[in-house]
Amino acid sequence: MGPLDRRRPRAFLAVVLTLVSVGGTIGAAHGQPGARPLDVAALALLLVAPLVLVLLVPRPLLAVPVAVGATGLFLVAGYPWGPVLAGPVGVLVGVLLSGPAERARRLAWAGAALLAGVVVAAAALREDAPPPATLLGGAAWTVVVLLVAGAVRDRAARAAEARAAEQARRAERERAAVADERLRIAREVHDVLAHSLSAISVQAGVGLHLLDRDPEQARSALTSIRATSTEALDEVRAVLGVVRAEAGPAGVADPGGADPGDAAPLAPTWDLRGLDRLARQAEAGGLVVRLDVEDAARDLPDHLAGVVYRVVQESLTNVRRHAAGATRADVRVTLDGPAVAVEVTDDGAPSAAAPEPGHGLRGMRERLATVGGTLDVGPAPGRGFRVRAVFPWATAPRTASCEEAP
């Protein structure tokens, strides 16, 4: 589409053409005493080009012959030479700046050739024709005007392409942001529900097994189920609370314009004291958990402590769900220079190969990737399975809470 595809700018240009062609021709008539005096027919012919510009430019195969033909009749009838030529040139400009670019360019230059032929024919029929140099100068000015109009069309096309490309990039960024948001929420909900439901399932099995033989132990299992479910509800509320706070009152996320340093975290965070709670939940299901957290690691920033928390949580969940015969899990959190190392091993049945990656392992890898970390999973030396996560902490950015915090 071109700059003059809309009727309003064409109407403005038509008003300018009317003033130039009518006013200029009236002035030119005083300098051409041999020309036929202007009358109603002459004024009607002068108004053809402005009307064609407004009404017929979208149909250039009709607009060009009508405008050029009216000008030819004006000249052959003996009316004054001069600004009358502005009308058809304006129509050619309108054709060049509207419709499909290639088609408009071909029709405009073909119209220019037709106009030149009409002017030469009229000059041959009239005794008061301008000198050839004047006609040649008029033709040169017509070429210049069309070249300028073509340059304007090309520049407008490039600007339109740039706007379209920017809109496409913006739409792609919005789609990517929506996809990332869905992934983040899915990971948060998975981390909460998978761990808690796994613990509830194990504790329910223990309660059913002991219900008749040891009612007190069954009561203890039911108490643990109640505590675990309450904690799970609290965590789900925390996740949903962060999502609602991020979305704002209108329910649509709009972080634009906010200072990233002042933005609320995009996920709930925990310090490493939460590891004791994870250990108690696992032990309620019959798994002995040994925690070994280096003192210096307890001072990790919240967004990094949250990564540690989620890695340990998912690892203990996998022990309960997949480690056949496991009775013990060792959790170690240490600082090795500028890196944090989290290692979870169990004493389950030996495995020859790593398990098929699921949502849990994928979520851990994605979470570690946001802090520049890596995840190594596989059989532990001797027996069981080991999960080892390593990520830097000394240079980790505090503002990267979008995916780093659990």
N, C-alpha and C positions, 0 to 999 in steps of 0.2 A: 504494500500500500504506500501511496505517496503523500507528501505534505498537503496537496490540494484535493484530496479525496473527499473531504468534508465541504459542504456547500458554503458555510460561513466565510472561510478565507477566500473562496472564489468570488463571493459576492463583494468582499472588500476590494479585491483586485479589479473587479468589473467596474466599480465606482471610479477607481483611479483611471482606468482605461477610458471611461466615458468623459471624464474631465479633460484628459489629455487629447483624445481624438476629436471631440466636439469643439472644445475651447481652442485647441491648436489649429484645427482646420478653419475656424472662423477667423483667427488671426492670420493664417496663411493666405486666405482669400483676398485680403487687402493687398498683398504683394504680388498677386497673380491676376491682373486686370483682364487677361485674355481667357481666364477660366470661367466656366459656367457658374452663375451665382447660386449660392446655397438656397435650397428650398426644403419643403417638407419631405420630399423623396430622398434628398441628400441626408437629412437628419435621420430618417428611418434607416438608410443604409449604414450610417455611422453607428447606430445603436445595435446593429445585428451582432457584431463581434462581442460586446459586453453581455448581451443576452445569451449568446452561444456559450460563453465562458461559464455562466451560472447554470444553464439548463442542460447543455449537450456535451460538456466535456467528458462525463462518464461514458459517452458513446462517441469516441474520437473519430470513427470512420464516417460519421455524419457531421461532427462538429467542424473538422478541418475543411472539407469542401464548401460548407455553408459560409464559414467566415471568409475564406479566400475568395469565394465566388461573389459575395457581397462587395468586397473591396474591388474586385475586377470590374463589376458593374459601375461602381462609383467612379473609377478612373476612366473607363471607356465612355461614360456619359459626359465627360468633360469637366467634372468638378475638380477643385484644387488638389494639387499634389501635396504631399507632406505627411502630417500626423495621422492621416487616415490609415497609414500602414501600421501604426501602433496597435490597432485593433486585432488584426490577424496574428501579429507577432505575440500579443498577449494570450491569444487562444492557443498558439503553439506552446507557449510556456506552460499554460494550464494543462495541456495534454502531456507534456513532458514530466510534470510534477504530480501526475495522478495515475492510478491503475498500476498494472504490472510494469516493472522497470524496463525490461527489454522491449516489450511491445510499445510502450510509450515513447521510448527513444527512437525506434524505427519510424513510427507514425509522425513524430514531431519533425524529424529531418526530411521525411518525404513531403510533409506539408510545407517546409521551408523551400524545397525545390519547386513545388507547385506554385507557391507565392512568387518566387523569382520568375517563373515562366509567365505568370499573369502580368506582372509588372513590365516585363520586356515586351509582351504583346501589346499592352496598353500604350507604352512609349512609342511603339512602332505605328500605332493608329492615330496618335495625336501630334499636332504640329508644335505644341508648347511643351513637349517632353523635356525633362531636366537633362543636363549633359550626362554622358556615359559615366564620367567620374563620380558624379553625384549618386547615380544609381548603384555604382559599384560600392561607394561608401555606405549606402543604405544596406546593401547586401552584407557587407562586412560587419556592420553593427548588429544585424540580425543573427549572424553566426556567433558573435561574441555573447549576445544575450542568451542564446540557446546553450552555449558552452557553460556560461555561469549557472544557468538553471540546471544543467546536467550535474555540475559540481555540487550544487545545493542538494540535488536528489541523492547523489552518492553519499554525501555527508549525513543526510537524514537517515539513509538506509543503514549506514554504519552505526549511528547512534541508536537506531531501533534494535539492531542486532545486539549491541552492547547491553541495552536495557533487557532484552529477552534473555540474554545469557546470564545477567545478574539475577533476574527473577528465577531462572532455572536453578542457579546455584543456591539462591535463598530457599527455594522449595526443597532442594536436595538436603540442605542443612537442617531444615525443619523436619524432613522425613527421618534423617539420621538421628536428630535429637529425640524424636518420638520413639524410634526403635531403641535407642540407648536407655531412655526412660523406662520403657517396658521391660527391657532386659534387667535393669537395676531393680525394679520392683519385684520382678519374678525371682531374682536371686535372693533378695531380702526375705520374701515370703518363704521360699524354699528352705533357706537356712534356718528360719524359725520353726517352720512346721515339720520339716524332715527330722530335725533333732528332737523336738518335743514329742512328736507322735511316735518316733522310734522308742524313746524312753518310756512313754505310756504303754506301748505295746509289750515291751519286755516286763514292765512292772505288773501289767494286767495278767500276763502269763504266769508270773510268780504267784500272784494272788489266787488265781484259779487253781494252781497246783497245790497250794497250801490251805485252801479254804476249809477243807474237811479235817485235815490232819493237824494243822497249827493255826487256829483262828487268829491268834495274836499276830503272827507273822503276816497273815493275809490282811489284817487290819492295817499293819504297817505299810504293806504294799499299796493298799487303797489310799492311805494318807499321802504316800509319795506321788500317786497318780494325781490326787487333788492338787498338791503343791506344784507339780510339773505343769499341769494344765493351766493353773492360775498364772504361773510365770510365762507360759506360752502366750496366753491372752494379753498379758502386759507387754510382751515384746511385739506382738502383732499391733496392739494399739500404738506403741511407739513408732513402728514403721509407718502405719497409716497416718499418725499425727504429723510426721515429717512430710509425707506426701501432700497432706492437706495444707500444711503451712507453706510448702513450696508453691502449690497451685494458686494460693491466694483466695480472696473472697469470691472471685468470679469462677473459680474452679479450673482456671487455665494458668499453666506455668508461664511466668513472664519475668525472667530475671534481668531483662534489658534495663540498662540505666542504673542498676544497683552496683555499689562498690563490691567487688569480689571479696575483699577482705572483711566486709560486714555481712556477707551472705550467710544465712543459716545453713548448717550442715544438711546435705541431702539424704542422710540416713542416720539412725540413732547410733551413738557411740558408747563404748564401754571401756573402762580401764581394766588392767590385768587382774584386779580383784575378782572379776567375774569368772575367772578360771576355776576358782574354788567351787562356785555353784555348779559349773559344768561337771566337775569331778564328783560332787555329791549326787547329781542326777545319774551319772553313770554307775556309781557304786550302789545306788538304790536298785539297779537292775542286776546286781551281782558281779559287776566288773570292778576290780581293784585298780584304782588310778593313783599313780605316783606323780606328783607335781614337783618339778625342779625349775623354778624361775629365778634367774639371776637378779640380784637386787637392783643393779643398774638398769635392767630392762623394765622395771616397774615405773620408771620415769619417762617411758615413751610417750610422745604426743598422742592425744586421743584417737586421731584418725589412723595412726599406725597400730596402737593397741587394739583398735577394732579389727584390723586385719588379722592380728594374732588370735584374737578371740574367735573369729569366724573359722580360721584354719583349724584350731583345736576343736571347735564345736563340730565341724563337718567330719574331722578325722575320728572323733569318738563315736559319732553317729555311724560311720562306716564300720567301725570295729564291732558295734553291736549288731549291725545288719549283715555283715559279710564275713567277719572273721570267725570261722567255725571253731568252736571249742576255746575261744579266747577267754582267759580269766583275769588278764592283767594288761594294763596299758601304761606306758611311760611317756610323760609329757615333759619336754625340756625346752626352755626358752632362754637363749644365751645371746650375748653380744660378742661378735667377733670383729673387732676393729670398727669400721663404719657400717657393718652389716648386722642384721638381726637374723638369727637362725631359730626356726621352730621345728621341732622334731617330735613325732608321735609314733611310737612302735607298740606292737601288741605281740602276744605269744600264741596267736591262733595257729591253725593248721598251715603248714608251709604251702606256698603257691609257686608254681613254676613260672608264671607270667603275671604281669600286671593286669588288673581287672579291666573290663571294657569301660572306657570313660563314660560317666553319666553326668547328670546335671550338677551333682556335688563337686566332682573333680573339675569339671569345666568352670563352675563358678569360682572355685579357688584359684584356678589359673587366671581367670579374668580379673579377679580382685587383686592378685599379686602383680599382674601386668600394669595396673594403674599406679603402682608404687615402684616400678622398675625391678620387680622380683621374679624369681623362678620357683617352680615346683618340681620336685623329684619324688616319684612314687614307685614302689616295687618291693620285692621280698626283702625282709630284713636278714642280716647275716645269721645263719643258724635256723631260726624258726620265726614265723610270723610275718608281719607286713610293716613297712615303714613309709611314713609321709614326712618329707623334709621340705620346708619352705625357707627361702633366703631372700631378703630384700634390704636395700640400703636404708639407713635412717638418719645419718648425720647431715645429708644434703637434701633430704626429702622435703618438697614444698608443702607448707601448711595449707595452702588454698586448694589443694587437689582432693577435697573431701567428697566430691561428687560420687566417686566409685570406691574411694579408699576406705571410707568409714563403713562399718557394717550396718 
